[in-house]
């Protein structure tokens, strides 16, 4: 059984030169959401910059109220993922560039959103347990872990509303 323990923040853009930062990984993500709310079901494609690496996953996540959620994620063929997004996700899609910075054994994932969410920058960090104490870098801003409007699922639903208005 998979669990995800994660905190999410806004990027403090005034303290970081995002484009000149040293990243351990950088890739583009397209993820679509199926028309259900519990659990959240998403299909994701990822493509790594400067390589031919592609990956696709099908993921189900619970909507728990803590920083811990059940997460079940399975690799799927990239062509299946693209077809699922086209057939089942409608306009419930987000696109983003993810850049990963490793600090003190933690992966800090900076998401630079594209399309209707252009200009939004978030930072996520996965923890080993809810009580884990972390040193938050100065380029990490306001914590938004408990703000549902910043979940990728909520952003995707908002994108659908924009397209349908």
N, C-alpha and C positions, 0 to 999 in steps of 0.2 A: 504494500500500500504506500503510495507516494504522498509526501507532505512537503509543502513549500512554506518556509518561514521567511518573510520578506518585509523590508521597510522601503518606503518610496518617498522621494523628495522632489522638489523643484530644483533645477540647476540655478546656482547663483551666478548668473552670466557676467556680473560686474567684476568677479574675482578670477575668472578663468579665460584664457585664450584657447578656446575649444579647438580651433583648427591647428594650433601648433603644439597641442598636448601630445605626449607619447602614449599611444594606445597599444595594448597587447593584442587586441583583435578589433576588426571593423567589418561590418557586414550590413546588407540591406534586408529588411524584413517586410513581408506582406502577410497580413493575417486577416482572415475573414471569420465572421461569427455566425453560427447557425441560429435560426430564429427560435431560440429557447432561452429561458432565464435561469433555470436551476436543473442541472448544473450548467455552467457556461461551457459551451463547446466551440472550440476554435480549430481552424486549420491554418498552419503557418508554413510559408516558404522562406528560406534564408539563403542568401548568396553572399559569399565572402569576396571582398575586394582583393584584387591582385592574385586571384586563383580561379580555378574552375570548380571550386567547392560549392555544392548545392546540398541543401538538406530540407526535408519536409517532415512535419509532425502533425498528428491529430491529438488534441489535448482536451481534457475535461477538468474543470475546476469547480470546487464548492464555493459557496458564498458565505463563508464563516465571517464572524464579526471581529475576530482577532487577527493578529498578523500571521497566524498559521491557517493554511487552507489545505484541503486534500487536493492533490493534483495527480492526474493520470495522463502520461504523455507517451505516445508511441510513434516510432518512425514509420513513414509511409512513402511510397514512390512519389517523386516530384510531380509527375504527370497526373497522378491521382489527386494530389493536393490542388493543383491548378484547376482541374475539372470540378472538384468540390467547391472551390471558391466561386467559380463561374456559375455553377448550378444551384447552390444552396445559400450563398451568403448575401446575395443582392448587393446593396450599397453599404452593408455593415462590414466595411473594410478599413483598416488603417495601414499606412505605410510609414516606415521610419528607418533611419540609419541608427544602428546600435554600435557604440564604441565601448570597449571594455578596458578599464584601468585596474590593474592589480596592485593593491596596497595592503600590506600586513596580512597576506594570505586571503584577502577578500576580493571578490570581483565586483567592482563598482561599474554598473551598466548605465551608460548615458544614452538615452533615447532622444534623437532629434527627429521630430515628427514632420511629415510632409503632407501635401494636399490640404484638405480642409483644416487640419491641425497644425499647419505650418507655423513655426514660431514657438511651439511648445517644446520645452526641453525638460525631461525628467531623469532622475537618477534612482536606480534600484540597487539594493544590496541584499543578498540572501544570507541568512544566519543559520547557525547550527541549532539554536534554541531561542525561545522568546526572551530569556534573561541575558543573552549575550551582550556584553558591553563592547561598544565599538568607538573608535576615534573617528569622528566625522570630519572629512576634509573641508577646508575653508570654501571650496567652490561648490559645496552642497548647501542648498538653501532650505527653505521652509519644508517641514515634514508634511506629507499629504497621504500617509498610509491609511488613515481613517476617512479620507474624503472620496466617496464613491464616484464623484464626477470625474475623477482622474484615472479610474480604471480603464484599461484598454477596451473592455466590453462597453462601458458607457460612452467612450469616445467614438466607437464604431456605430453605436445606436444613434448618436448625435449626427454622425456623418450621413446616415440613412435619412434622418429627418431633413437635413439640409438639401439633399438630392430630391426628396419628395415634395418640397415646398415650392 
